[in-house]
Amino acid sequence: MIKDEKITKLPWNALRRLLFLLCLGIGGAFLSATLVRFAPGYGVQERELDPRWSAQSIEALRQKQMLQEGLASYYMHYLSALAHGDLGESDSLKRPVRELLRQRLPATGKSVVRGLGIAWLAAALLASPGLASRGWFYEASSTAFSSLLLSLPSAVVAMLAVQLRAPVFFAIGVVVFPRLHRYIRSLLVRSYNQPHVLAARARGLRSGAIFCRHVLPIAAPPLLALLGVSFTIAFGAAIPIEALCDSPGLGQLAWQAALNRDLPLIVNVTLIVSLVMFAANSLADLTSRAFAGSVQ
Amino acid sequence: MIRRLCVAFVLTLVLCWPSFVSSESASQSGGELHFCLHGEPKTFNPLLVEDGQSEIVRYLTGGVLIRLNRQTQALEPALATSWKTTPDGRTIIFHLRTGLHFSDGTPFTSEDVAYTVKALMDPQLHSPTGDSFRSGDGQVSVQTPSADTITVTFPAPVAGLERLFDQVAILSAHSPKKEMAVLGPFYVADYSPGSHVLLRRNSNYWKKDKEGKPLPYLDSIRLDIQRNHDIEILRFRRGEIHIINSLDADLFDRLQKESPAAAHDAGPSLDSEFVWFNQVPTAAFPDYKKVWFRSTEFRKAISLAINRDDLARIVYAGHAQPAYGPISPANRFWFNSALPVPKYDSAAALRLLAQAGFRFDGGILRDSSGNHVEFTLITSTGNKPREQMVTMIQQDLSQIGIKVNMVTLDFPSLIERITRTFDYEACLLGFTNTDLDPSSQMNVWLSSAENHQWNPKQSQPATPWEAEIDRLMQSQASSTSDKKRKTDWDRVQQIVFEQQPFIYLINRDAMSAISPAVIGSAPSVLDPHAFWNADVLRLGPDPSMGAQK
């Protein structure tokens, strides 16, 4: 009976979550656009200093910019255009925002996914060895290594990547890895100390079997939640790394949009970034809940 | 199992590393020149070009009727074999080359030129290239008496008319590829936003070398979009790019030490750095400061008290020349060489200030009402030479008791202050001049103009000398005689020297980096410094492009 009730509520819950996500995304986008709108230098362009422009052309340029002066009317216009799938045109790049996002999003997506792959693989591999014995040297050296990486700002990692000719996704991996490593390690250690794991070890089961059959199922739900968080970290790190490495992704686009006070681009980039981040978190949350339920 | 996984991970990393690296350092073919654009080109339509990146693409792809030789500074026939301007300066007749084709094979005729000129002069286009031709109200008339002759008549005389056609890339009237069909040495073959623009050799390019071999020599040019100058120089050192078109003095010096053959200083460029005081009557600062800034003696004293030689020597490491007027000595024809070259003289500055009622007392300069002379100088943030110049000006002016405060602003904020709010006291900025003919600076010198920075958009000239500049500007703009125009411009330069509305500081050198692997380079003071002759550039037999080689 309770199960049926849950099933009937599922679409409604999903819809509610989706609406919540959309509102949060649009709210975030409008907030950042408002900040840009009131930032000094909004609505002025470098080309106004070009002496070749005639007074009429400069006036036409300013008139066009005036159309975005009123924020409320801009937002209304933006929402109605968004409902028709029109994301507007970038002021600084003179191209449709939809086209720009379509070109840049896959590059960032690839970098983030590859970076996450590297970070997860490295964190899992470094966190797993010696779970049973847990020698002090291994603990100290792995903690020192991840702490060292944790202390490196994303910008420094980006510059190192440029120097070493490493790709952007490797830099993202380096930023995400230490955040994952410590959490995964403590999670696995906690799981390894469970009484039934101790019992399995006492029965003489092989360490691989213990890990797969007894440790992983306990650690899986929080690990899935961590996946969502790590995606958010990776996406956040991609913005400065792409901007500094001049990688043709969303980060470079967002950086340019902010520098050029490009309102249409800022609104849409923020919307996309917030939606992707919220969606990743929600998905990880849902999966981890579902997994926890099935384990119980 | 865990050990196996570890081994697998390490192996994966080792195997994948070369592929990580290979994306950056792919081997280059001998015929592909590499250099960087410092941003996204905003358009490939040559008529709408307004940014430096699009200008580079236009220069390399566009076919023009007349080309300005960046080295000799003389006009040379390009798509037009000859041209003639009528005595009234309103009409120009071109005789075109015959048998030419656009990059897509479409034939080139006078119809294409007519189509281009009409599109360019459409008032709704709002193109800076088109605006340069506007000299009076009315329509431009275009006649094509034959396939190889075209007559263009403007409503009023246009100063330096022939030279303006150096910027007009001819479009095809009939090509389905529209602006992507070009007559220049290269055409845009691929554009990956945020990453690169690939230009390939235009096999229909009209020009041939002395031996009759078709130009250009290069197979292609890859323009990598690279905003970060430090990464650009790093890539040059690694040999991933061949050319850096414009270098800062410190980067130039570093490169010169590492690889003297790659560093090129062509001498003073047309670009200048200068300071001006805000003379806008409604500006939001105390009235007594407005009185200082409007005083010619005050401005001249400031000019005398700035040690330009030190600016050139310290900030630009000797790769700049002191500047005293609006036209750089690099502009051989228009520069007024008769103007005196004043020396740094703080004692003379104090004498001038004393004449204007200022008192230098106890190391502090005060005006006749006892106000301590102090002002804020704004400049663009992140521009190291400008920030250093402000610091040095602070030191120089402290010698005559003036306190200067430095404020750095990002470029949009700075432009807002100097063009909209006028919320500033003095500004240090530079102008990048791409045009030899000073009439392109009309919008700076006319008192009614938007870019008359110290006091823009005046309904009536605020001072007699501004009125005289207005008259001279109108006079030179309507004249077809270069001699008469030169006389007018000499007088304008003299007035600017006497009144110092802009206090010119330096003309920086045109510095560029060119890999020794590039054959045929001849760096010029005019932009584009390093690749103005791209159609005759070649890459040496050594396929590796290292700057050190």
Interface residues (C-beta under 8 A of the other chain):
Chain A: A39 P40 G41 Y42 G43 V44 Q45 E46 R47 E48 L49 D50 P51 R52 W53 S54 A55 Q56 S57 I58 A60 L61 S92 L93 K94 R95 L100 Q103 R104 A107 L121 A122 L125 S128 P129 V162 Q163 R165 A166 P167 F170 S207 G208 F211 L244 C245 D246 S247 P248 G249 Q252 L253 Q256 L259 N260 R261
Chain B: M1 I2 R3 L5 C6 F9 T12 F20 V21 S23 E24 S25 G39 E40 K42 T43 E50 D51 P123 H126 S127 P128 T129 D131 S132 R134 S192 P193 G194 S195 I225 Q226 R227 N228 I231 L234 L409 D410 F411 P412 S413 L414 I415 E416 T419 R420 F431 S440 Q441 M442 N443 V444 A449 E450 N451
